[in-house]
Amino acid sequence: MATVSSLGMSGLPLTELLQNLQTNENQALTAIQSRQTAAKAKLTAYGKLKDAVASFQTAAQAVGKADAFGALSVKSGSDAFSATTDNGAIPGQYSIQVNQLASAQTLVYAGQASRTADIGTGGTLKITIDGAEKSIDLSGTGTSLNKIMAAINADPDIGVNATIVNDGTPGSQYRLLLTSRETGEQNAVTNITVDGNADLDTFLGYSGGGSTAGVTVQDAANAELTINGIAITSQSNTVENVIDGVKLTLNQTTTSAANLTLTRDDSVAKKAIEDFVKSYNSLLGTIKTLTAYDTTAQTSSALTGDSLARSVQTRMRDALSGAIDTTDGTTLAKIGITTDPKTGELKIDDDKLTDALSDDLDGVKSLFTGASGVGTRVDQTAESLVKFGGTFSTTMDGLNKTIADIQKQYDATSDRIDQRMETYRAQFTQLDAMVSQMNSLSSYLSQQLSALSSTKSSK
């Protein structure tokens, strides 16, 4: 933007006049800035509204999950085991005793004097677990303890991990350990051979049947436990598919049975519903704030009268009012969730909701999780609004383009004003110089006339 240069050699108020012209020209920029400010405020408001819709969608997705209903509270009577449940679990009490934990097999090899010296050359290492043979080609990789360990640990399918232990025995301190990657007898190594390297085969070779002169075997073990007196065996300390919907984790053995109690916990579903209602009311509050009009100050908000804000409110209200459990006609009102006629917000009758969860859990679950349920309808409606290419995306992209166009208009107008003001300044400078010259000439002529008058008077 051009600045006003100082004028005034002529005595005329040209600087003030030029500044007034500048102020008048800048009114066009002020109008453009006002439009740009309003557009940016609207864009920010859309962002806030979109975030509120996304938050409501998250709450709808949470309440629309089947595992939010019929959740179980798990209580273990011993630190020896813990449990988690899924939708297949049912309330009940179980007596559990852990007699043995599952463990992995370990093969401990005879000590070697060096961990870097090769044992023979090349060869193919073959390890058999549960009837399946896996192999590692050692050609070109080296056959020292270090190289064997690296080759085994780099193979994701070989079934064992390798490590080297220094037991401090002079001349034979380095001992190779092979440990099954999974616990249980079924995951134990039954055979190890090395084809093409007799020396390494002599060292690593193992054919099962317990410890030998060169290999000490720490046997694998299955987990053993009883559930309500029924003997259970497991390859792992994580026991699944024994009690429907329950995953047991065994931590230690017990000397006597301890109880595992599963009780229905409706507080999970209730909280999900409460969070859903709270999120909806928060969305309404956001819409109210962004569209408010102050009648006293006669000022509007960024989205006052905005069609998108009205559409969001209408579509979400429709998603709620149209939801129903198709099995027995359960509605939000029947479970204690009603609309405040003054504010439009949802309110919960706590006692009624508690009774509904207790007496008709399946109906409440269907109301929120079914194909025409609340969670599904709100999620789908919100997705159409917030997804890429959805309503918000399209509207905000258009508004961003408008803001960019306004900026171009502002820049072009500013350039025109600068050019115009330069023209004014040049013209005023010429005028200032011309008037200054005229003033000088007038002063000179006045002096000459005055001198001539004095000469005549003296005669």
C-alpha positions in Angstrom: 0.0 0.0 0.0 1.4 3.4 -1.0 2.2 6.0 1.7 1.6 9.7 1.5 4.7 11.8 0.9 5.0 15.2 2.6 3.9 18.2 0.5 3.4 21.8 1.2 6.0 24.0 -0.4 3.2 26.0 -1.9 1.4 26.4 1.4 -1.6 24.5 0.1 -3.0 21.6 2.4 -2.0 19.0 -0.2 -0.7 16.5 2.3 -4.0 16.5 4.2 -5.9 16.3 0.9 -3.8 13.3 -0.2 -4.3 11.6 3.1 -8.1 12.0 2.8 -8.0 10.6 -0.7 -6.0 7.6 0.6 -8.6 7.0 3.4 -11.4 7.2 0.9 -9.7 4.7 -1.5 -9.0 2.3 1.4 -12.7 1.9 2.2 -12.8 -0.6 -0.7 -10.1 -2.6 1.0 -11.9 -2.4 4.3 -15.1 -3.9 2.7 -13.1 -6.7 1.2 -11.3 -7.4 4.5 -14.7 -7.6 6.2 -15.9 -10.2 3.7 -12.6 -12.2 4.2 -12.9 -12.0 8.0 -16.5 -13.3 7.9 -15.5 -16.1 5.5 -12.6 -17.2 7.7 -14.8 -17.1 10.8 -17.3 -19.3 9.0 -14.6 -21.7 8.0 -13.4 -21.9 11.7 -17.0 -22.5 12.8 -17.4 -25.3 10.3 -14.3 -26.9 11.7 -15.7 -26.8 15.2 -19.1 -28.2 14.0 -17.3 -31.0 12.1 -15.3 -31.9 15.2 -18.5 -32.0 17.3 -20.2 -34.3 14.7 -17.1 -36.5 14.7 -17.2 -36.8 18.5 -20.8 -37.7 18.4 -20.0 -40.4 15.7 -17.3 -41.8 18.0 -19.9 -42.1 20.8 -22.4 -43.7 18.4 -19.8 -46.3 17.3 -19.0 -47.1 21.0 -22.7 -47.6 21.9 -23.3 -49.5 18.7 -20.8 -52.3 19.5 -22.4 -55.5 20.8 -19.7 -56.0 23.4 -20.9 -52.8 25.2 -24.0 -54.8 26.3 -23.9 -57.8 28.5 -20.4 -57.2 29.7 -19.2 -59.3 32.6 -17.3 -58.4 35.7 -14.5 -60.8 36.3 -13.2 -61.6 39.8 -10.4 -64.0 40.4 -9.9 -65.5 43.8 -6.2 -66.0 43.3 -3.2 -64.3 41.7 -2.4 -67.7 40.2 -4.7 -67.0 37.2 -6.6 -64.1 35.6 -9.3 -64.1 33.0 -10.8 -61.9 30.3 -14.2 -62.4 28.6 -15.9 -61.8 25.2 -19.5 -61.8 24.1 -19.7 -65.6 24.3 -19.2 -65.7 28.1 -22.1 -66.1 30.5 -22.3 -65.4 34.2 -21.2 -68.2 36.5 -18.7 -69.4 39.1 -15.8 -71.8 38.5 -13.5 -73.6 40.8 -10.0 -73.6 39.3 -6.8 -75.3 40.5 -3.5 -74.9 38.6 -1.4 -78.0 39.1 1.4 -77.3 36.5 2.4 -74.4 34.2 3.3 -75.0 30.6 7.0 -74.6 29.9 9.2 -74.7 26.8 11.8 -77.4 26.0 15.5 -76.3 26.2 18.5 -78.2 24.8 21.8 -77.4 26.5 24.8 -78.4 24.5 28.3 -79.5 25.7 30.7 -76.6 26.3 33.0 -75.3 23.5 36.4 -73.5 23.9 35.5 -70.9 21.3 32.3 -69.2 20.1 33.9 -67.9 17.0 35.7 -71.0 15.6 33.8 -72.9 12.9 32.7 -76.5 13.5 33.2 -78.2 10.2 32.2 -76.4 7.0 28.7 -75.6 5.6 25.9 -78.0 5.8 22.1 -77.9 6.2 20.6 -77.7 9.7 17.3 -79.6 10.0 15.0 -79.3 13.0 11.9 -81.3 13.5 9.0 -80.1 15.7 5.6 -81.9 15.9 6.4 -83.9 12.8 7.3 -80.8 10.7 10.9 -80.4 9.5 12.4 -77.0 8.9 15.9 -76.4 7.5 18.6 -73.6 7.4 21.3 -73.6 4.8 24.6 -72.8 6.6 26.7 -72.6 3.4 28.6 -69.4 3.3 27.3 -68.2 6.7 29.9 -69.9 9.0 29.4 -72.7 11.5 30.7 -71.2 14.7 28.4 -70.9 17.7 27.9 -67.2 17.0 27.0 -67.9 13.4 24.7 -70.8 14.2 22.9 -68.6 16.8 22.5 -65.8 14.4 21.1 -68.0 11.6 18.6 -69.7 13.9 17.3 -66.5 15.4 17.0 -64.9 12.0 14.6 -67.6 10.8 11.0 -66.9 11.8 9.8 -70.4 11.0 12.5 -72.6 12.6 10.6 -73.0 15.9 13.5 -72.4 18.4 15.5 -69.6 19.7 19.3 -69.9 20.3 21.6 -68.3 22.9 25.1 -68.8 24.2 25.9 -69.0 27.9 29.4 -68.7 29.4 29.4 -71.1 32.4 33.0 -70.3 33.3 34.5 -73.8 32.8 38.1 -73.3 31.5 38.4 -74.6 27.9 34.7 -75.4 27.5 32.9 -72.4 28.8 30.6 -71.6 25.9 27.4 -73.5 25.8 24.7 -73.3 23.1 21.1 -73.3 24.3 18.1 -74.1 21.9 14.7 -73.2 23.4 11.4 -73.9 21.8 9.6 -70.6 20.9 6.3 -72.0 22.2 5.5 -73.9 25.4 4.0 -77.4 25.6 5.1 -80.9 24.7 3.7 -80.6 21.2 6.2 -77.8 20.5 9.3 -79.7 21.6 12.1 -80.6 19.3 12.1 -84.3 18.4 15.0 -84.4 15.9 18.0 -82.3 14.8 20.5 -83.3 12.0 23.1 -81.5 9.9 23.4 -82.8 6.4 26.8 -82.2 4.7 28.7 -81.4 7.8 29.6 -84.5 9.9 31.4 -82.5 12.6 28.5 -80.2 13.2 26.1 -83.1 13.0 28.0 -84.8 15.8 27.8 -81.7 17.9 24.2 -80.6 17.2 22.6 -84.0 16.4 19.6 -84.9 18.6 17.1 -87.6 18.1 14.8 -87.2 21.2 14.4 -89.5 24.1 15.9 -87.3 26.8 19.5 -86.2 27.6 22.6 -87.6 25.9 26.3 -87.3 26.5 26.4 -84.1 24.4 22.9 -82.6 25.1 21.1 -82.0 28.3 17.4 -81.8 27.8 15.1 -79.7 30.0 11.7 -81.2 28.9 8.7 -79.2 27.8 5.6 -79.5 29.9 1.9 -78.9 29.3 -0.2 -76.8 31.6 -2.4 -78.9 33.8 -5.4 -77.6 35.7 -8.8 -78.6 36.9 -12.0 -76.6 36.3 -14.9 -77.6 38.6 -13.0 -80.9 39.0 -12.5 -81.6 35.3 -8.9 -82.2 34.3 -7.7 -79.8 31.5 -4.4 -80.0 29.6 -3.1 -77.0 27.6 0.0 -76.5 25.5 0.1 -72.9 26.6 -0.4 -70.9 29.9 -3.1 -69.1 28.0 -6.1 -71.4 28.1 -9.0 -70.7 25.6 -12.0 -72.6 24.3 -12.5 -74.4 27.6 -15.0 -72.0 29.2 -17.2 -70.4 26.5 -16.1 -66.8 26.0 -13.3 -66.9 28.7 -9.6 -66.7 28.2 -7.6 -67.8 31.2 -4.0 -66.8 31.8 -2.1 -69.0 34.2 0.6 -67.3 36.3 1.5 -69.9 39.0 0.5 -73.2 40.5 -1.9 -73.5 43.4 -2.2 -76.0 46.3 -6.0 -75.7 46.3 -8.8 -74.6 44.1 -9.7 -70.9 43.9 -12.9 -69.3 42.5 -13.4 -67.4 39.3 -16.6 -65.5 39.3 -18.3 -63.9 36.3 -21.2 -61.5 37.0 -23.1 -59.4 34.5 -22.0 -55.7 34.6 -24.6 -53.4 33.1 -22.5 -50.3 34.1 -20.5 -50.7 30.9 -23.6 -50.4 28.7 -25.1 -47.7 30.9 -21.9 -45.6 30.6 -21.8 -46.0 26.8 -25.4 -44.8 26.6 -24.7 -41.9 29.0 -21.7 -40.8 26.9 -23.8 -41.0 23.8 -26.5 -38.7 25.2 -23.8 -36.4 26.6 -22.1 -36.2 23.2 -25.4 -35.4 21.4 -26.2 -32.6 23.9 -22.7 -31.3 23.4 -23.3 -31.2 19.6 -26.5 -29.3 20.1 -24.7 -26.8 22.4 -22.0 -26.3 19.7 -24.7 -25.6 17.1 -26.5 -23.2 19.4 -23.3 -21.3 20.1 -22.3 -21.1 16.4 -25.7 -20.0 15.2 -26.7 -17.6 18.1 -28.0 -14.1 17.5 -27.6 -11.4 20.2 -30.9 -9.5 20.0 -29.6 -6.8 22.4 -26.4 -6.0 20.6 -28.0 -7.1 17.3 -24.9 -9.1 16.3 -24.9 -12.5 14.7 -22.6 -15.5 15.1 -20.5 -17.1 12.4 -23.2 -19.6 11.3 -26.4 -17.6 12.1 -28.9 -18.7 9.6 -26.5 -21.2 8.0 -28.2 -24.0 6.1 -25.5 -26.6 6.9 -25.8 -26.1 10.6 -29.6 -26.5 10.4 -29.1 -29.6 8.2 -26.8 -31.2 10.7 -29.2 -30.7 13.6 -32.2 -31.9 11.5 -30.4 -35.0 10.2 -29.1 -36.1 13.6 -32.5 -35.6 15.2 -34.1 -37.7 12.5 -31.4 -40.4 13.0 -32.4 -40.6 16.7 -36.2 -40.4 16.2 -36.2 -43.1 13.5 -34.3 -45.7 15.6 -36.2 -48.7 16.8 -35.5 -52.3 17.9 -37.3 -54.3 15.2 -37.7 -57.4 17.5 -40.0 -56.0 20.1 -40.4 -52.3 19.3 -38.1 -50.9 22.0 -37.5 -47.2 21.5 -35.4 -44.6 23.3 -38.4 -43.3 25.2 -39.2 -46.8 26.5 -35.8 -47.1 28.1 -36.0 -43.6 29.7 -34.3 -41.4 27.1 -36.6 -38.5 26.1 -36.2 -35.1 24.4 -36.6 -31.9 26.3 -39.2 -29.9 24.4 -37.6 -26.5 25.3 -33.9 -27.3 24.5 -34.1 -30.3 22.2 -31.5 -32.0 24.4 -31.8 -35.6 25.5 -32.4 -36.5 29.1 -32.1 -39.8 30.9 -34.5 -41.3 33.5 -31.8 -43.2 35.4 -34.1 -45.6 37.1 -36.0 -46.4 33.9 -32.7 -47.1 32.0 -31.4 -49.3 34.8 -34.6 -51.3 34.8 -34.5 -51.6 31.0 -31.0 -52.9 31.0 -31.8 -55.4 33.8 -35.1 -56.7 32.4 -34.7 -56.3 28.6 -31.0 -56.3 27.8 -31.5 -57.9 24.4 -34.1 -55.2 23.4 -31.8 -52.4 24.5 -28.9 -54.0 22.8 -30.8 -54.3 19.5 -32.0 -50.7 19.8 -28.4 -49.5 19.8 -26.6 -52.1 17.7 -29.2 -53.3 15.2 -29.1 -52.4 11.5 -31.8 -49.8 12.2 -30.6 -49.0 15.7 -29.4 -45.7 17.1 -25.7 -46.4 16.9 -25.9 -47.5 13.3 -28.1 -44.7 12.1 -26.1 -41.9 13.8 -22.8 -43.4 12.6 -24.0 -43.6 9.0 -25.4 -40.1 9.1 -22.3 -38.6 10.7 -20.1 -40.5 8.2 -21.9 -38.8 5.3 -21.1 -35.5 6.8 -17.5 -35.9 8.0 -16.0 -38.3 5.4 -13.6 -37.1 2.7 -15.8 -35.8 -0.1 -18.7 -35.5 2.3 -20.8 -32.5 3.1 -18.3 -30.8 5.3 -15.4 -31.5 3.0 -17.3 -30.1 0.0 -18.6 -27.0 1.8 -15.2 -26.2 3.4 -13.3 -26.7 0.1 -15.7 -24.2 -1.5 -15.2 -21.8 1.3 -11.4 -22.0 1.1 -11.7 -21.2 -2.6 -13.9 -18.2 -1.8 -11.3 -17.0 0.7 -8.5 -17.4 -1.8 -10.6 -15.5 -4.4 -11.2 -12.7 -1.9 -7.5 -12.5 -1.2 -6.8 -12.1 -4.9 -9.5 -9.4 -5.1 -7.9 -7.6 -2.1 -4.4 -7.8 -3.7 -5.7 -6.5 -7.1 -7.6 -3.7 -5.4 -4.6 -2.7 -3.3 -2.4 -2.6 -6.4 -5.0 -0.3 -8.1 -5.2 2.0 -5.1 -1.4 2.2 -5.0 -1.2 3.1 -8.7 -4.0 5.7 -8.3 -2.3 7.2 -5.2 1.0 7.4 -7.1 -0.8 9.3 -9.8 -2.4 11.7 -7.3 1.0 12.2 -5.6 2.7 13.0 -8.9 -0.1 15.4 -9.8 -0.1 17.1 -6.4 3.7 17.4 -6.5 3.4 19.2 -9.9 0.7 21.4 -8.5 2.7 22.1 -5.4 5.7 23.1 -7.5 3.6 25.2 -9.8 1.8 27.1 -7.1 5.2 27.6 -5.3 6.6 29.1 -8.4 3.6 31.3 -8.8 3.9 32.4 -5.2 7.5 33.3 -5.8 6.7 35.2 -8.9 3.9 37.0 -7.2 6.2 37.9 -4.4 8.8 39.2 -6.8 6.3 41.3 -8.7 5.0 42.7 -5.5 8.5 43.7 -4.5 9.1 45.4 -7.9 5.8 47.3 -7.8 6.5 48.4 -4.3 10.0 49.6 -5.2 8.6 51.5 -8.3 5.9 53.1 -6.1 8.5 54.3 -3.7 10.7 55.8 -6.4 7.7 57.8 -7.8 6.8 59.1 -4.4 10.3 60.4 -3.7 10.2 62.6 -6.9 
